[in-house]
């Protein structure tokens, strides 16, 4: 966001970002935004491999229909608050964070 602002642009021009910022908790000190859908792609590959629908090869993510579907996913946005008992982070994403699933499935 800082780089966009310094370059004369702003992420607040993106409707999904504006909506997410409007819905942020009042105590959020840090807001992060992630447009990439890499986690969703990893999840789809892992599920397709586990269900034996495909071999889970990364080439599947390069197909145009898959790219278009990934481009329609909502961005992931995280809000971090500093509370009396510690740091609280909430992430809102259309598909969630699948790092744990990826680590279980492995390569």
C-alpha positions in Angstrom: 0.0 0.0 0.0 2.9 2.3 0.8 4.5 1.7 -2.6 1.2 2.3 -4.4 0.6 5.5 -2.6 4.2 6.7 -3.3 3.7 5.9 -6.9 0.6 8.0 -7.1 -1.8 5.0 -7.0 -3.8 3.6 -4.2 -5.3 0.2 -3.4 -8.4 1.9 -2.1 -9.5 2.4 -5.7 -10.1 -1.4 -5.8 -13.7 -2.1 -4.7 -12.9 -5.3 -2.8 -10.2 -3.5 -0.8 -12.6 -0.6 0.0 -15.2 -3.1 1.2 -12.7 -5.0 3.3 -11.4 -1.8 4.9 -14.9 -0.7 5.7 -15.6 -4.0 7.5 -12.4 -4.0 9.6 -12.7 -4.2 13.3 -12.5 -0.9 15.1 -9.3 -1.8 17.0 -7.3 -3.1 14.0 -3.9 -1.6 14.0 -2.4 -3.5 11.0 -4.3 -4.4 7.9 -2.8 -6.6 5.2 -4.1 -7.4 1.8 -3.2 -10.4 -0.4 -4.5 -10.5 -4.0 -2.7 -13.6 -5.1 -4.7 -16.8 -5.0 -1.6 -19.1 -4.7 -3.0 -20.7 -1.5 -6.2 -21.6 -3.3 -4.3 -23.1 -6.2 -2.2 -25.2 -3.9 -5.4 -26.4 -2.2 -7.1 -27.3 -5.5 -4.0 -29.3 -6.5 -3.8 -31.1 -3.1 -7.5 -32.0 -3.3 -7.4 -33.2 -6.9 -4.3 -35.3 -6.0 -6.0 -36.7 -2.8 -9.2 -37.6 -4.6 -7.3 -39.0 -7.6 -9.0 -36.7 -10.1 -5.7 -35.5 -11.4 -2.0 -36.1 -10.6 -1.9 -32.6 -9.0 0.7 -31.3 -11.5 1.3 -27.5 -11.4 0.7 -27.3 -15.1 -3.0 -27.4 -14.3 -2.8 -23.9 -12.7 -1.5 -22.6 -16.1 -4.7 -23.5 -18.0 -6.8 -20.5 -18.9 -10.1 -21.6 -17.3 -8.3 -22.2 -14.0 -6.6 -18.8 -14.3 -9.9 -17.1 -14.9 -11.5 -18.9 -11.9 -8.6 -17.9 -9.7 -8.9 -14.3 -10.8 -12.5 -14.2 -9.6 -11.6 -15.1 -6.0 -12.0 -12.5 -3.4 -8.7 -11.2 -1.9 -7.5 -12.3 1.5 -7.4 -9.5 4.0 -6.0 -9.7 7.6 -6.6 -7.5 10.6 -4.2 -7.4 13.5 -5.2 -6.0 16.9 -3.0 -5.6 20.0 -5.1 -6.7 22.9 -4.4 -6.9 26.7 -3.8 -10.6 26.4 -1.7 -10.6 23.3 -1.8 -10.1 19.6 -4.9 -11.2 17.7 -5.0 -11.7 13.9 -8.0 -12.5 11.9 -7.8 -13.4 8.2 -10.8 -13.2 5.9 -10.5 -15.1 2.6 -12.8 -16.7 0.1 -10.8 -19.9 0.4 -8.9 -19.6 3.7 -5.2 -20.2 4.3 -4.2 -23.7 3.3 -0.7 -23.7 4.5 -1.5 -26.4 7.1 -3.3 -28.6 4.6 -0.4 -28.2 2.2 2.1 -29.3 4.9 0.0 -32.4 5.7 -0.4 -33.4 2.1 3.3 -32.7 1.3 4.8 -32.8 -2.2 
